[in-house]
Amino acid sequence: MINNKYGFFTEDHREFVITNPRTPRPWFNYIWNNDYAGLLSHTGGGFSFLETPRDNRLTRMRYNCLPWDRPGRYVMVKDSASGEYRSLSWAPTIDKKYDFYECRHGQGYTTIKTRFLGFEGVLTYFVPREGNVEIWRVSLKNLSSEKKNLEIYSFAELMMGNALNDIINQPNDKHFTDIKFDKSHNTLVATRRYWVLNKKVSVEQPNLDWKYDLLFTSTLPVTGFDGSLDKFIGRWRSEANPEAVERGEMFNTEITAGDPVAALQNKISLEPGESIDFAIIMGVSPKDEQSPESKYLSLDWNSLKNVDVIDSKLEEVKTYWTNYLNHFTIETPDEKFNASMNVWNQYQAAVTFDMARNSGYYHGGLLFGNGIRDQFQDILGMVIPEPGRVRARITNALKYQFNDGSTLHNFFKITEWGEKTNHSDTPLWIPFGVTEYLNETGDFDLLDEVVKFYDEGESTVYEHTARAIDFCISSVSERGLPKIMNGDWNDTLDKVGPRGKGETIWGAFFLGYVIKKTLPLLGLRNDQDRIKKWSEAYVHMEKVVNEVAWDGEWYIRAFNDFLEPLGTSKSEQGKIFINSQSWAVISGMAPLDRAQKCVDSVKKHLLRPNGIQICFPSYTKVEANTGLISRCVPGKKENGAIFNHASSWFVLASIVAGDVDSAINIYKSMLPANSAERSDIYEVEPYVFAEYVTSPDHPSEGQASHSWLTGTAVWMLRIGMDNIAGFKPQFTGMEISPALPSYWNSFKASRVFRGCRIYLNVIRHSSDEKKGLYIGEKKVEQNFLSEELIKANKTLQLNFFI
């Protein structure tokens, strides 16, 4: 069993069970479908939103709140005789005595079980696969020998609209709130008469109505309600001791202004040993003043008040995730590796696909929106189980590309507005993502879809894809290297090239990699002019980068606007950066001897017990011509942290260089489950990757942060699938090329590819003659499964001897 002092993974790894609620940080999960989403902690904290967390936030979460993750979704149970009460999720009544606590985070649901005052409560939160609703499903049992009269109080603090405006203008924003109780439907109905949809912070006051009604109900008869947060909580109180709960009577407030809450009271009686099942339901429906009943009909509101229907919807969620996770499986001698690859890494990659980098505890969703870089990177995690959604993602994201091939850096869904920041790498993620989709699906019809440009005109997906590389090839320096402009993948190198002279060496390797990855597509389209132009650019870059950027043991990271090198052995700080070494190898642009030196130099200077530092030594002095990296605290974030996204690329580079044992050792050291012995230092969830771990350059070494929403998820997943398990999809079939470390004798894996289930046994064999890929006794040439072979079989059983 994989465990730490706060909990454990179940035997099938499908749940992480938290047994001590006082975790070092809130440990979160997500409940969501394609439109409605919620962030949910192990104590019921978090927030909900529809489509986007900035412009359409539904419930409030206060950042930097103490205690953490307040407010949330709470169900309190009060013993009417004694006056004692507790929350079923432990918080917010954290100072009261509980006899038992357990939280189970699973895929798409969280279940919290508590015992107190002679009761047992089981509270399950989830969002059905369809519909803009969330459900809090409750089972309550009387464990005592006496009949109990109970009061149930369910509540969530509402926000409804623009979350950024709620923070900066909340005293005025609350003058537009309406909450009424609809007796005919046993439902609180909340809305706003004003919706801020400004593209950015502005004094402009748009004359817009929030176009939704928020509904809040219980499957039990409602005996009281409140819409006023001030009345429900009371003066000088908090969520932990609401006045309405303590006095045992709601105020039945309906409001037209003020801070909103959705709060309901129910009263029940339970005989000794008796149980009751009920649910709290929150939903969002388009506002229709001409047809008041339409909001209930659109959500199928009445049927949701049936607990059996609710249970069937919970089963649909669990079934969906069982099928989702079944697209890839692996069985190795390492249980932590298996738990990550088979469950939690796949699940985290699905979360990042839908939540991007803007819907979390560490990513508030107020500033950045959806990044183009992230949109096309996160394709990696979803393209196998949900290719249709990935196809839609591609055509939607391409709307934010300009006619010349450049792109916005980020955008917001509802306003369709974003910023053009001139990050040099952003356009290149378009061809990266499109080719990954084509490798997986063979759906070349996508290339003929027509998509508008952000500024003017329209063209095919193929042309969008090609223009991204055209733009980057045309945006090179006099020496023929990519200009870094206002940064590349490392956003904190933002002052290296703002004058338009600085060069990115990592960017040269990445551009070379993307060119090589996309050239076969040009061949399929017989685009001879571009083939010539791109090939010449690649050859020239390869020549120049090896002439000017080799420092003797590793590659320089960049040249600033004054052509001063960044990341050299002569530098006082930031001598060596990981990314230019990793991508020199991955791109194939480093000669073999230099590629090996890159790998050796990273292991010598950057390798740490939990991964790889992004650079070393960390910056301790501000460098005006380098940027924000030199202002970051040493050892954290981009300034010398163990940055997991970048570390994953070095794992890939090590496999490409043939250093399989080191690669998989580093991979395993990065697994979040390995934080067990230092969970109080590591702090964040042990079941999903964090963005970074603090390096030895800071006193809080080993502390992790920014979990869940990180590109680490998709890269660790696909390195595990493609480069360790060895399933490498290509336009015309599947290459099988597994990596077997010396300390494993074998492993098994399976994967779905274009309708065929491929079963693979990887086995160490003493005979060189036997090595390679076999179907039965027949050796497969070049270890490649053709598209014809795959389409002709629903299953394939393979053996690969190493």
C-alpha positions in Angstrom: 0.0 0.0 0.0 1.2 3.5 -0.9 0.7 5.8 2.1 1.9 8.8 4.1 1.0 10.2 7.5 -2.2 11.8 6.1 -3.6 9.1 4.0 -3.2 6.3 1.5 -4.0 5.1 -2.0 -6.6 2.4 -2.3 -5.5 -1.0 -3.6 -6.7 -0.2 -7.2 -5.2 3.3 -6.8 -8.5 4.9 -7.9 -8.9 6.8 -4.7 -6.6 8.7 -2.4 -8.0 8.4 1.1 -7.2 11.3 3.6 -7.5 10.2 7.2 -6.2 13.3 8.9 -7.9 16.5 7.8 -5.1 18.8 9.1 -3.0 18.4 6.0 -0.1 20.8 5.4 -2.2 22.5 2.7 -5.7 22.0 1.3 -5.6 18.8 -0.9 -7.9 19.3 -3.8 -9.9 17.5 -6.4 -12.0 18.6 -9.4 -15.7 17.9 -10.1 -16.7 18.9 -13.6 -18.1 18.2 -17.0 -17.5 20.0 -20.3 -19.2 23.2 -19.1 -19.7 23.2 -15.3 -16.8 22.9 -13.0 -15.8 23.0 -9.3 -12.6 23.0 -7.4 -13.1 21.0 -4.2 -10.8 20.5 -1.2 -10.8 17.6 1.2 -12.8 19.8 3.7 -15.4 21.0 1.2 -13.6 24.3 0.3 -13.3 25.7 -3.2 -15.5 27.4 -5.8 -17.7 26.6 -8.8 -17.9 28.2 -12.2 -19.6 27.9 -15.6 -17.3 27.9 -18.7 -14.7 30.3 -17.2 -13.6 31.0 -13.7 -13.1 34.7 -14.1 -16.2 35.9 -16.0 -18.7 33.4 -14.8 -17.7 32.4 -11.2 -20.7 31.0 -9.3 -19.5 30.7 -5.7 -16.8 32.6 -3.8 -13.5 31.5 -2.5 -11.3 34.0 -0.7 -7.7 33.7 -1.6 -5.2 34.1 1.2 -8.0 33.3 3.6 -7.2 31.8 7.1 -8.2 29.1 7.7 -7.4 28.0 4.1 -9.9 27.3 1.3 -12.8 29.3 2.7 -15.6 29.5 2.0 -17.0 26.3 0.5 -19.9 23.9 0.1 -21.1 23.0 3.6 -23.7 20.8 5.2 -24.1 21.2 8.9 -26.0 18.8 11.2 -27.4 20.0 14.5 -28.9 17.9 17.3 -32.0 19.9 18.3 -32.0 18.6 21.9 -28.4 19.4 22.8 -27.8 22.4 20.4 -24.5 20.8 19.3 -23.7 21.0 15.6 -21.0 19.8 13.2 -20.2 20.2 9.5 -20.2 16.9 7.5 -17.0 18.0 5.8 -15.1 18.8 9.1 -14.6 22.4 8.0 -15.6 25.0 8.9 -16.3 23.5 12.4 -12.7 22.4 12.7 -12.4 23.2 16.4 -15.2 20.9 17.4 -14.7 17.2 18.4 -15.0 14.5 15.7 -14.8 10.8 16.3 -13.8 9.9 12.8 -12.9 11.7 9.5 -12.1 10.3 6.1 -12.0 11.9 2.7 -11.9 9.9 -0.5 -10.8 11.8 -3.6 -11.7 9.9 -6.7 -12.1 10.7 -10.4 -14.8 13.3 -10.7 -16.1 12.9 -7.1 -15.1 13.4 -3.5 -16.7 11.6 -0.6 -16.2 12.7 3.0 -17.2 10.5 5.9 -17.4 11.9 9.5 -18.7 10.6 12.8 -19.8 12.9 15.7 -22.5 13.3 18.3 -23.7 9.7 17.7 -24.1 10.2 13.9 -22.3 9.1 10.8 -22.5 11.3 7.7 -21.3 10.5 4.2 -21.2 13.5 1.9 -20.4 13.0 -1.8 -19.8 15.9 -4.1 -19.9 15.4 -7.9 -21.0 17.0 -11.2 -23.0 14.8 -13.5 -21.6 14.2 -17.0 -24.4 16.3 -18.5 -26.1 19.4 -17.2 -25.0 22.6 -15.4 -25.5 21.3 -11.9 -23.5 20.0 -9.0 -24.8 17.6 -6.4 -24.0 17.1 -2.7 -25.3 13.6 -2.0 -25.7 12.9 1.8 -26.3 9.7 3.8 -26.9 10.3 7.5 -27.2 7.6 10.1 -28.2 7.7 13.8 -25.6 5.5 15.6 -27.0 6.2 19.0 -29.7 4.3 21.0 -32.0 7.3 21.1 -34.3 9.0 18.7 -32.7 12.1 17.3 -34.4 15.3 16.0 -32.0 17.0 13.6 -31.7 20.2 11.8 -29.8 20.3 8.5 -28.2 23.5 7.2 -26.7 23.5 3.7 -25.0 26.6 2.4 -22.6 28.2 -0.1 -21.5 31.8 -0.4 -22.4 33.0 -3.9 -20.6 35.3 -6.3 -22.3 35.1 -9.7 -20.4 36.8 -12.4 -16.9 38.4 -12.7 -14.6 37.2 -10.0 -12.0 39.9 -10.6 -14.7 42.6 -10.3 -15.8 40.9 -7.1 -12.4 41.4 -5.6 -11.7 44.9 -6.7 -15.2 46.4 -6.6 -17.2 44.1 -4.3 -18.8 46.9 -2.1 -20.5 48.3 -5.2 -20.9 45.0 -7.1 -23.2 43.6 -4.4 -25.9 46.2 -5.2 -27.1 44.1 -8.1 -28.0 40.9 -6.4 -31.4 39.3 -6.4 -32.4 36.2 -4.4 -35.9 34.9 -4.0 -37.4 31.7 -2.7 -39.7 29.8 -5.1 -42.0 27.8 -2.8 -43.5 26.0 -5.7 -40.2 24.3 -6.5 -38.7 24.4 -3.0 -35.8 26.3 -4.5 -33.8 29.5 -3.9 -33.3 31.4 -7.1 -30.4 33.8 -7.3 -29.2 36.1 -10.0 -27.5 39.5 -10.8 -28.8 42.5 -12.7 -25.3 43.5 -13.8 -22.4 41.6 -15.4 -19.0 42.9 -15.9 -17.5 41.5 -19.1 -14.8 44.0 -19.7 -11.8 42.7 -21.6 -9.5 43.9 -18.8 -9.7 45.9 -15.6 -11.5 49.2 -16.5 -13.7 51.8 -15.0 -16.1 51.1 -17.9 -19.5 49.9 -16.6 -21.2 47.8 -19.2 -24.9 47.8 -19.2 -25.2 44.0 -19.2 -27.5 41.6 -17.4 -26.0 38.4 -15.9 -27.9 36.0 -18.2 -28.3 33.1 -15.7 -30.4 32.1 -12.7 -28.7 30.1 -10.0 -30.9 27.5 -8.4 -30.3 25.9 -5.0 -32.6 23.2 -3.5 -32.8 20.1 -1.3 -34.5 16.8 -1.9 -35.9 17.2 1.6 -38.7 19.6 2.4 -37.3 23.1 3.1 -38.2 24.5 6.5 -36.2 27.7 6.2 -33.9 29.6 3.9 -31.6 32.7 3.7 -30.3 34.7 0.8 -28.5 37.3 2.9 -25.0 36.3 4.0 -25.0 39.0 6.7 -28.2 37.7 8.2 -27.4 34.0 8.0 -23.9 34.3 9.4 -24.6 37.1 11.8 -22.5 39.9 13.2 -18.8 39.2 14.1 -19.2 35.6 13.2 -17.9 33.2 10.5 -18.9 30.1 8.6 -18.0 28.1 11.6 -20.8 29.5 13.8 -23.6 31.0 11.8 -26.2 32.8 13.8 -29.1 31.0 12.0 -27.6 27.6 12.9 -27.1 28.4 16.5 -30.5 29.9 17.0 -32.1 27.0 15.1 -34.2 29.2 12.9 -33.5 30.8 9.5 -34.3 34.5 8.8 -36.0 33.7 5.5 -34.3 36.6 3.8 -34.9 37.5 0.2 -32.5 40.2 -1.0 -32.2 42.8 -3.8 -28.8 43.9 -2.6 -26.0 42.6 -0.3 -23.6 39.8 -0.1 -25.4 36.6 -1.3 -25.6 33.2 0.2 -27.6 30.1 -0.7 -28.7 28.6 2.6 -31.4 26.0 3.3 -32.7 24.4 6.5 -34.3 21.0 6.7 -35.7 19.2 9.8 -35.7 15.4 10.2 -36.0 12.7 12.9 -34.0 9.5 13.0 -34.8 6.4 15.1 -31.8 4.5 16.6 -29.9 2.8 13.7 -32.1 4.6 11.1 -30.5 6.2 8.0 -31.7 8.8 5.5 -30.4 9.7 2.1 -30.9 13.1 0.6 -29.1 15.7 -1.6 -28.4 19.3 -2.1 -28.5 20.5 -5.7 -27.0 23.7 -7.2 -27.6 24.5 -10.8 -27.3 27.3 -13.4 -29.8 27.9 -16.2 -30.3 30.6 -18.8 -32.5 33.4 -17.6 -35.9 33.6 -19.3 -38.3 36.2 -17.8 -40.9 35.3 -20.4 -41.0 31.6 -19.3 -40.1 31.3 -15.6 -40.5 27.5 -15.7 -37.9 27.1 -18.4 -35.0 27.3 -15.9 -36.3 24.2 -14.2 -37.1 22.3 -17.4 -33.6 23.0 -18.9 -32.0 21.3 -15.9 -34.6 18.6 -15.5 -34.9 19.9 -12.0 -37.7 17.8 -10.7 -36.1 14.5 -11.7 -32.9 15.5 -9.9 -34.8 15.6 -6.6 -34.9 11.8 -6.8 -32.0 10.2 -4.9 -32.1 7.1 -7.1 -31.7 9.4 -10.2 -28.8 11.1 -8.4 -27.1 7.8 -7.6 -27.4 6.7 -11.3 -25.7 9.9 -12.3 -22.9 9.3 -9.9 -22.5 5.8 -11.4 -22.3 7.4 -14.9 -19.4 9.6 -13.7 -17.6 6.6 -12.3 -18.2 4.5 -15.4 -17.0 7.4 -17.6 -13.7 7.5 -15.8 -13.3 3.7 -15.8 -13.6 3.7 -19.5 -11.4 6.8 -19.9 -8.6 5.2 -17.9 -8.9 2.0 -19.8 -7.4 3.5 -22.9 -4.0 3.0 -21.5 -2.7 0.6 -18.8 0.7 -0.5 -17.7 2.0 -3.0 -15.2 5.6 -2.6 -14.0 7.5 -3.7 -10.9 7.1 -0.2 -9.5 3.7 0.3 -7.8 4.0 4.1 -7.5 4.8 4.4 -11.2 1.7 2.2 -12.0 -0.5 4.3 -9.7 0.5 7.4 -11.5 0.4 6.2 -15.0 -2.8 4.1 -14.7 -4.9 6.6 -12.8 -3.7 9.9 -11.4 -1.4 11.1 -14.2 -4.1 10.4 -16.7 -6.7 12.1 -14.5 -4.5 15.2 -13.9 -3.9 15.5 -17.6 -7.6 15.6 -18.2 -8.0 18.3 -15.5 -5.3 20.4 -17.2 -7.1 20.0 -20.6 -10.3 21.6 -19.2 -8.9 23.9 -16.5 -5.9 25.1 -18.3 -3.8 27.2 -15.9 -6.7 29.3 -14.6 -9.0 27.4 -12.3 -7.2 26.4 -9.1 -6.0 27.1 -5.6 -2.7 28.5 -7.0 -4.1 29.7 -10.3 -7.1 32.0 -9.6 -8.2 32.4 -13.2 -8.4 36.2 -12.8 -5.4 37.3 -14.9 -4.3 34.9 -17.5 -7.2 33.0 -19.0 -6.2 30.2 -21.4 -2.7 30.2 -22.8 -2.2 29.3 -26.5 1.0 27.4 -25.4 -1.1 25.4 -22.9 -4.0 24.8 -25.2 -1.9 23.0 -27.7 0.3 21.2 -25.2 -2.6 19.9 -23.2 -3.8 18.1 -26.3 -1.2 15.4 -25.4 -3.3 14.2 -22.5 -6.7 14.1 -24.1 -6.1 13.1 -27.7 -6.2 9.3 -27.0 -9.5 9.0 -25.1 -11.3 12.1 -26.5 -10.0 12.9 -30.0 -13.3 14.7 -30.9 -12.8 17.2 -28.1 -9.2 17.8 -29.1 -10.3 18.5 -32.7 -12.7 21.1 -31.4 -10.0 22.5 -29.2 -7.7 23.0 -32.2 -10.2 24.8 -34.4 -11.3 27.0 -31.5 -7.7 28.0 -30.4 -6.7 28.8 -34.0 -9.2 31.7 -33.9 -6.6 33.5 -31.8 -3.9 33.4 -34.5 -3.2 36.4 -36.7 -3.0 36.4 -40.5 0.8 36.6 -40.4 1.1 33.4 -38.3 1.7 35.1 -34.9 -0.7 34.6 -32.1 -2.2 36.0 -28.9 -0.4 34.6 -25.9 -3.6 34.0 -24.0 -7.4 34.5 -24.2 -10.6 34.5 -22.2 -13.4 32.2 -23.5 -16.5 34.4 -23.1 -15.0 37.7 -24.2 -12.7 36.1 -26.8 -10.1 38.7 -25.8 -6.5 38.2 -25.0 -3.0 39.7 -25.1 -0.3 39.6 -27.7 2.9 39.5 -25.6 5.4 38.6 -28.3 6.6 35.5 -26.6 8.8 33.9 -29.2 7.7 30.3 -28.7 3.9 30.7 -28.6 3.1 30.2 -32.3 5.2 27.0 -32.5 2.8 25.1 -30.2 0.2 25.2 -33.0 2.1 22.9 -35.3 3.3 20.9 -32.3 -0.3 20.2 -31.2 -1.8 19.7 -34.7 0.8 17.1 -35.6 0.2 15.3 -32.3 -3.5 15.1 -33.2 -2.7 13.8 -36.7 -0.2 11.2 -35.3 -2.9 9.9 -33.1 -6.0 10.0 -35.3 -4.9 10.1 -38.9 -7.7 12.6 -39.4 -6.2 14.6 -42.2 -9.6 16.0 -43.1 -9.0 18.5 -40.3 -6.4 20.2 -42.4 -9.0 21.4 -44.8 -11.3 22.9 -42.2 -11.5 26.7 -42.6 -10.9 28.9 -39.5 -10.9 32.7 -39.2 -7.8 34.6 -38.2 -8.0 36.9 -35.2 -7.4 40.0 -37.2 -8.6 39.5 -40.7 -9.3 36.8 -43.3 -9.5 33.0 -42.9 -7.8 29.9 -44.1 -7.5 26.2 -43.7 -6.1 24.5 -40.5 -3.1 23.4 -42.7 -2.4 27.0 -43.6 -2.8 28.2 -40.0 -0.3 25.5 -39.0 2.2 26.3 -41.7 2.0 30.0 -41.1 3.0 29.6 -37.5 6.4 28.2 -38.6 6.6 30.7 -41.4 6.3 33.5 -38.9 8.9 32.1 -36.6 11.4 31.4 -39.4 10.9 35.0 -40.6 11.4 36.4 -37.0 15.1 35.4 -36.7 18.1 37.5 -35.9 20.8 38.6 -38.3 22.6 35.4 -37.4 19.5 33.3 -38.2 18.6 32.4 -34.7 15.1 32.9 -33.2 14.6 36.2 -31.4 13.5 35.8 -27.8 11.6 39.1 -27.8 9.6 39.3 -24.5 10.4 35.7 -23.4 10.1 32.1 -24.6 8.8 29.1 -22.6 10.6 30.6 -19.6 8.4 33.6 -19.2 10.8 35.2 -16.6 13.5 35.8 -19.3 11.4 38.8 -20.2 14.2 41.4 -20.4 16.6 39.4 -22.5 15.3 40.6 -25.8 12.7 43.3 -25.7 14.7 45.5 -28.1 14.4 42.8 -30.8 18.1 41.8 -30.8 18.2 39.0 -28.2 18.3 35.4 -29.2 16.9 32.2 -27.6 19.1 29.1 -28.0 16.4 26.9 -26.5 14.0 28.5 -29.0 16.4 27.5 -31.8 16.3 23.9 -30.7 12.6 23.9 -30.3 12.0 25.6 -33.7 14.2 22.9 -35.2 12.3 20.2 -33.5 9.0 21.5 -34.7 10.2 22.0 -38.2 11.4 18.4 -38.3 8.1 17.2 -36.7 6.0 19.1 -39.3 8.0 18.5 -42.5 6.3 15.1 -43.2 3.0 17.0 -43.3 4.4 19.3 -46.0 5.3 16.2 -47.9 1.8 14.9 -47.8 0.5 18.2 -49.1 3.4 18.4 -51.7 4.2 21.9 -50.4 7.6 22.0 -52.1 8.3 25.7 -51.6 7.9 25.4 -47.8 9.9 22.2 -47.7 12.8 24.0 -49.3 12.5 27.1 -47.1 12.1 25.2 -43.8 14.8 22.7 -44.6 17.3 25.5 -45.3 16.3 27.3 -42.1 16.8 24.1 -40.1 20.3 23.4 -41.6 21.4 27.0 -41.1 20.1 27.1 -37.5 21.8 23.8 -36.7 25.1 25.2 -38.0 24.9 28.6 -36.3 23.7 27.3 -32.9 26.7 24.9 -32.8 29.1 27.7 -33.8 28.0 30.4 -31.4 26.1 28.7 -28.5 28.4 25.8 -27.4 30.1 26.8 -24.1 32.5 23.8 -24.0 30.4 21.5 -21.7 26.9 22.7 -22.4 24.8 25.1 -24.5 24.3 28.7 -23.7 20.6 29.6 -22.8 20.3 32.8 -24.7 21.9 36.0 -25.9 20.5 39.3 -24.7 19.9 42.5 -26.8 23.6 43.3 -26.5 24.6 39.8 -27.6 25.9 39.0 -24.1 25.5 35.3 -23.4 23.2 33.9 -20.7 24.0 30.6 -19.1 27.7 30.2 -19.5 30.5 28.7 -17.3 31.8 32.3 -16.9 28.5 33.6 -15.5 28.4 34.4 -11.8 24.8 33.2 -11.5 22.6 31.1 -13.9 25.6 29.3 -15.3 23.7 26.4 -16.8 20.0 26.1 -17.8 18.4 22.7 -18.2 16.1 23.5 -21.3 18.8 24.2 -23.8 20.6 21.0 -22.9 17.4 18.8 -23.0 16.2 20.2 -26.3 19.6 20.1 -28.0 19.3 16.4 -27.5 15.6 16.0 -28.3 15.8 18.1 -31.4 18.8 16.1 -32.8 20.7 19.4 -33.5 23.5 18.5 -31.1 26.2 16.2 -32.4 26.4 13.0 -30.5 29.4 13.9 -28.5 27.9 17.2 -27.4 24.6 15.6 -26.7 26.3 13.3 -24.2 28.1 16.2 -22.6 24.7 18.0 -22.3 23.3 15.0 -20.4 26.4 14.6 -18.2 26.5 18.4 -17.4 22.9 18.4 -16.3 23.5 15.4 -14.1 26.6 17.0 -12.7 25.3 20.5 -12.0 21.5 20.3 -11.8 20.4 16.8 -10.7 18.8 16.8 -7.2 17.1 14.0 -5.3 13.6 15.1 -6.4 14.3 16.1 -10.0 16.3 18.7 -11.9 16.9 22.3 -11.1 15.8 24.6 -14.0 19.1 26.6 -13.6 22.1 26.8 -11.3 23.2 28.7 -9.4 20.0 30.6 -8.7 20.1 34.3 -9.2 20.8 36.3 -6.0 21.3 39.7 -7.8 19.0 41.5 -10.1 20.1 41.6 -13.7 18.4 44.3 -15.7 19.0 42.6 -19.0 17.8 39.2 -17.9 14.4 39.8 -16.3 12.0 38.6 -13.6 14.0 35.4 -13.1 16.6 37.4 -11.2 14.0 39.0 -9.0 12.4 35.7 -8.0 13.5 34.3 -4.7 16.4 31.9 -5.2 15.4 28.3 -5.3 11.7 28.8 -6.2 9.7 29.1 -9.4 11.9 29.8 -12.5 14.8 31.0 -10.4 16.5 27.7 -9.6 13.6 25.5 -8.5 13.2 21.9 -9.4 10.8 22.8 -12.2 9.0 19.6 -13.0 7.9 20.5 -16.5 11.5 21.2 -17.5 12.6 18.1 -15.6 10.3 16.0 -17.6 12.0 17.2 -20.8 15.3 16.1 -19.4 13.9 12.6 -18.8 12.9 12.5 -22.4 16.3 13.8 -23.5 18.0 11.1 -21.4 15.9 8.3 -23.1 16.8 9.8 -26.5 20.4 9.8 -25.6 20.2 6.1 -24.5 20.6 6.7 -20.8 17.5 4.7 -19.8 18.4 3.9 -16.2 19.0 7.5 -15.3 15.9 8.7 -17.1 13.6 6.3 -15.3 15.3 6.9 -12.0 14.7 10.7 -12.4 11.1 10.0 -13.5 10.5 7.9 -10.4 12.1 10.5 -8.1 9.6 13.1 -9.5 6.5 11.0 -8.7 4.4 12.9 -6.1 3.8 9.7 -4.1 7.5 9.7 -3.3 6.8 12.7 -1.0 5.5 10.3 1.7 8.4 10.6 4.1 8.5 14.4 3.8 4.9 15.2 3.4 5.0 18.0 6.0 7.8 19.6 4.0 6.4 18.8 0.6 3.0 20.1 1.6 0.9 19.6 -1.5 -1.1 16.7 -2.8 0.8 13.4 -3.0 -1.3 12.1 -6.0 -0.7 14.8 -8.6 2.3 16.6 -9.9 3.2 20.1 -8.7 4.7 22.8 -10.9 7.9 23.0 -8.9 9.7 21.7 -5.8 11.9 24.2 -3.9 15.6 23.5 -4.5 18.5 23.5 -2.0 19.0 27.2 -2.9 16.3 28.1 -0.5 15.8 27.3 3.2 12.4 25.6 2.5 14.1 23.0 0.3 11.6 20.2 -0.6 8.5 22.4 -0.4 6.3 22.0 -3.5 3.8 24.4 -4.9 1.3 25.1 -7.7 0.0 21.6 -8.0 -2.6 20.2 -10.5 -2.4 22.8 -13.3 1.0 22.2 -14.8 2.3 21.1 -18.1 4.3 18.5 -16.2 1.1 16.3 -16.2 0.9 15.8 -20.0 4.6 15.4 -20.5 5.1 12.9 -17.7 2.1 11.0 -19.1 3.2 10.9 -22.7 6.9 10.1 -21.8 5.5 7.2 -19.8 3.3 6.1 -22.7 5.5 6.9 -25.7 9.0 6.6 -24.5 8.9 4.1 -21.6 6.0 1.9 -22.6 7.1 2.6 -26.2 3.9 3.4 -28.0 4.9 6.1 -30.6 2.0 7.1 -32.9 2.8 8.4 -36.3 0.9 9.5 -39.4 0.9 6.1 -41.0 0.9 3.8 -38.0 2.6 3.0 -34.7 6.2 2.6 -33.9 7.0 0.3 -30.9 10.1 1.4 -29.0 10.0 0.7 -25.3 12.7 1.5 -22.7 13.5 -1.2 -20.2 15.7 -0.2 -17.3 18.3 -2.7 -16.1 16.5 -3.2 -12.8 13.2 -4.3 -14.5 13.1 -7.7 -16.3 9.8 -7.0 -18.0 6.6 -5.1 -18.0 3.2 -5.2 -19.7 1.2 -2.3 -21.3 -1.8 -1.9 -23.4 -3.1 1.0 -25.5 -6.0 1.9 -27.8 -4.9 3.2 -31.2 -7.3 4.0 -34.0 -9.9 1.4 -32.8 -7.3 -1.3 -32.1 -6.3 -2.5 -28.6 -2.6 -3.2 -28.6 -1.3 -5.5 -25.9 2.5 -5.3 -25.4 4.8 -7.5 -23.3 8.3 -6.1 -23.0 10.8 -8.8 -22.0 14.5 -8.9 -21.4 16.1 -11.5 -23.5 19.7 -12.8 -23.6 19.8 -13.4 -27.3 20.6 -10.5 -29.6 19.0 -12.5 -32.5 15.7 -12.5 -30.7 15.6 -8.8 -30.0 12.8 -6.7 -31.6 9.0 -6.7 -32.0 7.0 -9.9 -32.6 3.4 -10.8 -33.4 3.4 -14.4 -32.3 6.6 -15.9 -33.9 6.7 -13.4 -36.7 9.2 -10.5 -36.4 7.8 -7.1 -37.3 10.1 -5.1 -39.6 11.4 -1.9 -38.2 9.2 -2.4 -35.1 6.4 -0.6 -37.0 2.7 -1.4 -37.1 1.3 -0.2 -40.3 -2.1 1.5 -40.5 -3.4 -1.4 -42.6 -2.4 -3.9 -40.0 -4.0 -1.8 -37.2 -7.3 -1.3 -39.1 -7.5 -5.0 -39.9 -7.4 -6.0 -36.2 -9.5 -5.2 -33.2 -6.7 -6.4 -31.0 -3.0 -7.1 -31.4 -0.8 -9.1 -29.0 2.8 -8.1 -29.2 6.1 -9.2 -27.6 9.1 -6.9 -27.6 12.4 -8.5 -26.6 15.2 -6.3 -25.4 
